[in-house]
């Protein structure tokens, strides 16, 4: 199969499709890393009439079916996170229903998940106080815990806006951790994912911010299962990983360097809580099975080629990475359309999606190459007139 793909310089490239999908062997062994796939949401494009101006209407059957697909591949699900367009098209009322439905669905199919609790019911304006932020966190914690769920304590735009320094973070997080019923996963999302989170933990200096996080975890280790770090620079994750108390897990959220961080070294390894696990799930599952069997070289040979795809999907402006995630789900037949909450399928251009297609093919992510080619041609015909 051959397809013409647009390039960023305005030219067209003839690309011969490799059509070599990677499929994990069944049954899959238990992984020796704890791995969460942050999953996207599928909207109903018929019912979502004005995507820029109203909350999306979710296609619940397809959304939950995709989570079941992840469970069958051995992943846990990180629910209602930024990959689900949390606060970027999906508001708190929709996220609340997503959490409730997903927890009930997981119990019915034997899945395992943790859910994001944040403060996105607040507008991060100058009038917001620390008390408002704490109340918002507690409302969302209550929703997750009422359903028997585990919590990922998400970074807060409102807290970043109103906190005066590290002490405000330490005191507020300390009170929340004191009262949770089960240990939580903390969430450190860098400003490249969300510019409103600049200066999180009370400092623009990452070394200083890291000291604050290490202090928080050290003082509350019994209430912290782990921490997800998404800074797209492995040195900060490694520095914090070395300082974690025994029993507290490092969950890499580094969509640029996850292969080496999960593989680990003599000083230890990271687990995974990643948006890229959503589109590359079958390949990642095959790789993780090899790692569990002690075949580290085979793990890297399967997973390393996906890094180029991830770096394209998560390239700056990184916050638009969800478009590439949903595009691959559509190419792979996991949903019938390429429409997103808030119309964010338009956040990237045709040359980007062409590159995503090419790199997904090269690392074995396109599970049905003929369908992917058909849909890619349809997209290119509509978006830029390539017939």
N, C-alpha and C positions, 0 to 999 in steps of 0.2 A: 504494500500500500504506500502511496505517496500523497503528500498534501502540500499545498503552498501556504507558507506562514509569513505574515507581515513582520518586518523588522523595524527597530526604532529609528533607523535612518530613512525610512520610507520605501525601502526595497522589499521585494518578495523573495523568499527562500524556498527552494524545493527540498522537502524533508522526507526521507524514506523511513517509515515507521518500523521500529524494531519489533514491536509486538511480542515481547517476551515477559508476560506478567509473572511476578513472584507470588506463589501461593504456598502458605505454610502447610506442612504435613499435619495430618490429623491422626490421632488426638494430640493436642499440644501438651507438652509437659508443664508443670508449675514453673513459673519464672523465678529466678533468683534475684530479681529486682522488683520493687513495688512500682507499678506503672499506671498512671492515670492518663487517659486521653480526655483533654478538654474538648467537649463536643459542641458542634454548631446546631442551630435551630433551623428547621425548615418551615417557611411561611406558606400560607395559602394565597397564591397570587390572584385568585379570583376575588376572594373576600377582602383582601387588603387593597382597598380602592385608592387611597391617597397615602402612599408609603412615607412621603416626606413629613406629613402633617398629623399622622395618627399612629397609635400603637398598632403593631402588626397583628394579624390574625394568624395563629400558629396552626399548621397542619400537624395535629398531635399524633396521628397514626404513623406518619412517615418519620417524625422527629423521634418517637420512641422506638420505632423499628431500627433506626440508625444506632441508637444506644444498645439495642440487643445485638446488633452486628459487632459492636465493639466488645461486649461481654463474651461473645462466642470466640473471639480471638484472644481472650485472656486478659483484656484490659479492665481496670476499674474506670469509672467515668468521673471526671470533674465537671459537675453540673453548674449551669447558670454562671459561667465565668465570662471573661472578655471574649473568648472564642464564640460564645453564644450571643455576641453583640450586646452584652450587659452594659447598660448606660450608653450604648452607641447604636440605638435603634430598638433595643428591648428594654422597656422600663420596668420598674419594680412590680407593678401589678401582674405583668406577663411573666416576669421572672419568678414571682411567688407561685403562680400556677404551675410553671415549669418544674420548680422544686417539688411541689406536692405530687404532681403527676409522676415525675421520674422516680421518686422514692417509692411510691406505691407500685409502679411498674417493675422496678428492680426487685422488690420482694416477690412479685409474681413469677419472675423468670430466673431468680437466683443470681441477679447481678449485684455488683458492689459499687457504691458511689459515695462521694462527698460533695457537699453543696456550698456554693459561695454565699456568704452573708456579708453584706456591706452597708452602705449608707446612701444608695442612689435614689431613695425617695426624697432626699434633700437636694435643693439647689445650692451649689457651693458658692453662695454669695457672701458679701461682707457682714451680713447680719447673723450668720450662722455661728453658734457658740459651741464650745466643747460639750456642754450639757445636751445640746441638740444632737450632736454627733453620737454621743453615748446612747441616747434614747433610740436613735435610728438603728444603731448596731443591735441593741437589745431586741428591738422589734423583729429584725430579720433572724437573729439567733433563735428567737422563740419559734418562728415558723419552721425552721429546719429541725429543731429539737422536738417540737410537737409531733413531727412525723417520724421520730426516731432516727433522724439522720445525723451524719458526722459533718462537721463544719470546716470550711476553708474560710478563714477570716480575711476577707479581701481588703486591699488597700482602699482608702477613702479619699476622694477628691475634696470632700468637705473638711476632713481633718487636715489635709495638706494646706487648705486655705486658712483655717483658723488657728492652728497650733502655733505657739510662739517659740517652740524649741523642743529639744529632745525630751525634756521632763514631761511635757504634755503628752507625748506619745507613750512614755513609760508608765505614767500614772493611769491613763485611760485604758491602754491595752492590759495593764496589770489588773484593773478592776474587772474587765471583761473575762480575762482568763481565770480569775479567781472563781467566777460564778458559772462557767460552762460545765455541763454535766459530763462531757467526754473530752479528751485531748483534741486539739484542733491543729490544722495546718495553717501556718502563717503565710502571708502572700506579699512578696516584695516585687512590685511591678515597676519597671523603670519608666522614665518619662518618654522614652522612644515609643513605648506602647500607648502611653496616655500623657500628653504634655501637662495636664492638670495635676499630675503627681510629682512634679518637679520639687526637689528638696524634701522628699519623704524621709521620715525618721528625724526630721529637724535640721537637716544640713544638706547643702549642695555638694559637699565633699564626701565622696563615697566611703573613704576610710573612716571618717567620723560617723557617718550613718551606720556603717558596719559595726562599729563599737557599740552603738546604741542597741542594735538588734541583738548582738551577742549578749549584752547585759540583760535585755528583756528575757531572752530564752534561758539564760543561766539562772535567773531569779524565779522562773516559772516552768522549769523543765518537765515537771510532772503533768502539766497541762498542755504541752506542746508535742504533738506527734512528729512534726517536721516543719520545714519551711521551704516554700517554693521561691526560687530566686530567678528573676527574668531581667537580666541586665545586659545580655548579649556580649559579655566579656567574661571569659572563664576565670580570670584571675580573682575576681571578687567572690565568685562562688567557691573556689578552692580555698580562699582565705577564710571564709566563714565556715566551710565544711570542717576545717581542722579545729575550729573552736567550739563545735557543737558538743553538748554533754552526751554521754553514753545513752543510747536509746532514742535520741532525737535524729530524725532522718533529714538529709538534704535531698530535696526534690528539684532537679534541674528544670528550669523553665527557659533554658538557653537554647533557642531554636537555631542558633548558629553553630553550637559546639557540643550538642547533646551526645553524639556518638562516643567521643573520647571521654566525656564526663561520666556516662553510664558505664562504659568499659572499666574505668577506674585505673588506679595505679597502686604502688606500694603503700600509699598513705590512705587509701580507701576509694570509695566510689559514690556516685550519686544515684538516686532513684529518679523517677521521671514523672513530671506533671506538665504535659506539653500540648500546645495546640497543634503542632505538626503531626502528632500521633493520630489525629482525626483523618487527614487525607492519606497517610502512609501506613495505616493500621496493618494490612496484611503483610507488607514487607517488614515492618517493625516487629510483628509477632514472630515471623520466621527467624529474624535475627535474634530476638530475645530467647527463643527456644534453643538456638545454637549456643548462646551464652550460658544458659542454664545447664546445657550438656557439657560445658567445659571447653567449647570450641570458640575461644575468643577471636581467633583470626577469621573464622567464618562469620561471626557476628559482625566484625568490622567490614568484611567484604560485602555483606548485604546492606548494612546500614549506612556506611560512608557515602555511597552514591546518592542517597536521599538528601544529603546535606546541601548539595548544590540547588536542589529543588526548594528546600526550606529557605535557603538564603535569598532566593528569588521571591518566594511568597512573602517573606518577612522583610524585604528590603524597605528602605525609607521611602515614603513615610510609613513606618512599621504598623501604625494603627490600622492601616487598610488591608492587613494580611487576611482578614476574614473572607475577602472576595476570592482569593486564590483557593482557600479551603473549600468554599461552597462550589466553586467552579469544578474542582476535581470530583466532588460528590455527584455533580450533574453529569460530568463526562462518564463516570463509572456506573450510572444508572441507579444511584441510590436516592435520587429524587428526579421528578419529571420536568423540572424547569430550572432556569438560572435566574431566580429572583430572590432578593434579600430584604430583610427588615430595613426600613429607611431608604430603600432603593440603592443600597451600597454596592450592588454589583457594578455600578458606574464609577466606583472609586479608582479603578485601574483601567488602563487602555488595552486595545487589542494586541499590541506588541507584547505586553506583559503576559497576557493569557496565552499567546502563542508560545512564549518561552516556557511557561508553566506546563503546557501540553508536551512540548519537546522533552523537557527534563523529567516529567512524570513517566513518559514512555521509556526513557533511557535507564531509569532505575527500577522499572518493573511495577510501577504504581497503577498503571492503566489495566484494570482487571479484565476488561472486555475491549480490546483494541479496536475492533470493527465499529462498535457502538461509539467509542470515543472519537474516532475519525469522523463518523457521520455527524455527531453533535458539534464537533469542532468546525466542520464545514458549514453547518447551519449557523453557528454563531458568527463566523467570519462573513458570511453572506449578508446577514442582517446588520452587523456592527460596522463593517467597512467595505461592503460591496464586492467581496472576493467570491466569485462563482466558479 
